[in-house]
Amino acid sequence: MEDLTDVFLTPLPESPYVKPLRFNYTQNGKRKTWDLLHVHDSVAIIVFNVSRKVLVFVKQFRPAVYYNCISDEDRENSVIDTEKYPASLGICLEMCAGIIDKKLSIEDIAREEVLEECGYNVDVSQLQRVMSYRSGVGVQGALQTLFYCEVTDDMKVEEGGGVDEELIEIVEMNINEVEEYVSSPGPLTSPPSCLFAVMWFLHHKANKFRKSYKLTCGECKMVKI
């Protein structure tokens, strides 16, 4: 994933994923313009493995994040120095997610993403819809729908890691590790939607999976119940 070479920048040709537009409008009698991007709506899925009590994340290289780590001066060069700017700058920790680019229900698309990226075979009935919200409101405004699902080790039927040319690494964190991660001052290489998803999980789901203890009076030690 971090074997990055031959990085260079070019103008954007016609793309099936991103369409740049200039939005022209009049607001309160004043003529205005706004540059924006038309992109696909998407789904994201919080995947929690109840067998080992871990949240399942995906890690992948994000060119946009990498690009924004490059100085304005170095962006003017035709070729980017990957020794000065290693690939690690653009590797992000995220929830399992994917764009809505098929004529399927969003639940079916979410189920496919969990299988392709994380390797778990879940039924759509196991997907809890959390909420839908707008992402990238400054330039995109696309709709993302967040789901939650619980999986077990027995449901793992594939390695995961994405399809075609995707390079995705699965990362697992227990609840304590997740809490430490979101408590870090950062900067974190996770999108706001991922951090929101983690906070939702910690607030709504984590307590039932935490280890509970009681004090045994005779021995004065903590034992798990």
SVG drawing of the C-alpha trace seen along z (x, -y; Angstrom):
<svg xmlns="http://www.w3.org/2000/svg" viewBox="-34 -43 47 63">
<polyline fill="none" stroke="black" stroke-width="0.4" points="0.0,0.0 2.9,-2.4 4.8,-1.6 4.1,-4.9 6.0,-6.1 5.6,-8.2 3.3,-10.8 2.4,-13.7 -0.6,-16.1 -2.7,-16.7 -5.9,-18.5 -9.1,-16.6 -10.5,-14.9 -14.1,-13.8 -14.7,-11.5 -17.5,-9.0 -17.0,-9.8 -16.6,-13.6 -18.1,-16.4 -17.0,-19.9 -19.7,-22.6 -20.1,-26.3 -23.4,-27.1 -24.9,-30.5 -27.6,-32.0 -29.1,-35.2 -29.4,-35.4 -31.0,-38.4 -30.8,-40.3 -27.1,-39.7 -25.7,-37.7 -23.3,-34.9 -21.4,-31.9 -20.2,-28.8 -17.9,-26.0 -18.9,-22.5 -18.5,-18.9 -21.3,-16.5 -20.5,-13.1 -22.3,-9.8 -24.2,-9.4 -22.7,-6.7 -23.2,-4.3 -21.0,-3.7 -21.2,-0.7 -20.1,-0.4 -19.0,3.2 -18.6,4.7 -17.3,8.2 -19.0,9.6 -16.9,12.7 -13.8,10.7 -15.4,7.4 -13.6,5.3 -14.7,2.6 -13.7,3.3 -12.1,0.5 -10.6,0.2 -7.3,-1.5 -6.5,-2.8 -4.6,-5.4 -6.5,-8.6 -5.0,-10.7 -6.9,-13.8 -5.5,-13.6 -2.0,-13.0 -2.4,-16.0 -3.3,-18.3 -0.1,-17.3 2.0,-18.7 3.1,-22.3 1.8,-24.8 5.3,-25.2 5.9,-21.5 2.5,-21.2 3.8,-23.3 6.3,-20.6 5.3,-18.2 6.5,-15.3 6.0,-14.9 9.0,-13.8 7.7,-10.6 10.7,-10.6 9.8,-14.0 6.1,-13.1 5.8,-9.4 2.6,-7.5 1.8,-7.2 0.7,-10.9 -2.4,-9.8 -3.4,-6.6 -6.7,-7.0 -8.5,-4.9 -12.2,-4.7 -15.4,-2.9 -16.3,-0.3 -18.0,-2.4 -18.8,-2.7 -20.6,-4.8 -24.1,-4.1 -23.5,-3.4 -25.7,-0.4 -29.5,0.1 -29.8,1.8 -31.3,0.8 -28.9,-1.0 -29.1,1.9 -28.0,4.3 -25.1,2.0 -24.1,1.8 -24.2,5.6 -21.9,5.9 -19.5,3.4 -19.2,5.3 -18.5,8.5 -16.0,7.0 -14.1,4.8 -14.3,6.7 -15.1,10.3 -18.2,10.8 -21.4,12.2 -24.3,10.3 -28.0,10.3 -29.7,7.0 -32.0,7.8 -28.8,7.5 -28.2,3.9 -29.5,1.2 -30.0,-2.1 -28.5,-4.8 -29.2,-8.0 -28.5,-9.8 -26.5,-13.1 -24.8,-15.4 -21.0,-15.1 -18.6,-17.6 -21.2,-20.4 -18.7,-23.0 -18.1,-21.4 -20.2,-18.2 -23.3,-18.0 -23.7,-14.3 -26.0,-12.1 -24.4,-9.3 -26.4,-6.7 -24.8,-5.1 -25.6,-1.6 -24.6,0.6 -24.1,4.3 -22.8,7.0 -20.8,9.9 -19.1,13.0 -16.0,14.8 -18.2,17.5 -19.6,15.0 -16.2,14.3 -16.3,16.0 -13.7,13.9 -10.4,12.1 -11.9,8.8 -9.6,6.0 -11.8,4.7 -12.3,5.7 -10.5,5.0 -7.6,2.6 -8.6,1.6 -5.9,1.9 -7.7,2.0 -6.3,3.3 -8.6,4.4 -7.8,2.9 -9.5,4.0 -9.6,2.1 -11.2,3.0 -13.3,0.5 -10.5,-0.9 -8.3,-1.4 -11.1,-3.2 -11.6,-5.5 -7.9,-6.3 -7.9,-7.0 -10.8,-9.5 -9.3,-11.1 -6.1,-11.9 -5.4,-15.6 -4.5,-14.5 -4.4,-15.4 -6.3,-12.1 -6.4,-10.8 -10.0,-9.8 -13.0,-11.6 -15.6,-13.3 -18.1,-10.7 -15.9,-8.0 -15.3,-9.9 -19.1,-10.5 -19.7,-6.8 -17.3,-5.9 -18.9,-8.4 -22.3,-7.0 -21.1,-3.4 -19.5,-4.5 -22.6,-6.3 -25.3,-3.8 -23.7,-0.3 -20.4,0.0 -21.7,0.3 -23.3,3.7 -19.9,5.1 -17.7,3.6 -16.3,5.9 -18.2,5.7 -16.7,6.4 -17.7,6.8 -15.7,6.7 -15.5,10.0 -15.6,9.0 -13.6,12.0 -10.7,11.8 -10.8,8.0 -10.0,8.5 -11.8,7.8 -13.4,10.7 -15.2,10.6 -18.9,11.4"/>
</svg>
